[in-house]
């Protein structure tokens, strides 16, 4: 089920303009959650290039800020209430453009590589999906995918998670889309 939802979300994001796609489990008891543990299952213990390690550090730092400073959650590796799983899914594809060369009246073939990326963040309680948010980075130029772009994307994702630790009702101040 979870993989199907991830595939659906990714496919939806790759076909649309950049925006946040979200899911919230309406049966979740948000007042029971006050701690979390952050994981990135795809990476595990693999050694990554310095650039990737730096990017994941930026992502984790921003997620911690959103969870701990704005929502008062506590990071815990011992019996956390929630598992926070994040992933940066990337793909490249080649787009071909068949154009007619007016000088020789012969078709020419032009192509360009398109970089597609999605940031996905999930909160799970005992393997049950509580909340999920994702942001499509497709419209950001590859060169512009820096710390500012990543921070903006994560902030936008978290505007769809309006719960502070231990509180049952959403906090409207967390859904503000104003720049901070």
Secondary structure, DSSP 8 states (H G I E B T S, - for coil): -HHHHHHHHHHHHHTS-S-EEEEE-TT--GGG--EEEEE-TTTTT----HHHHHHHHHHHHHHHIIIIIIT--EE-SSS-SEEEEEEEEEEEEEEEEEEEETTTTEEEEEEEEEEEEEEEEEEEETTEEEEEEEEE-TTS-GGG-SHHHHHHHHHHHHTT----TT-SS--GGGG--S--
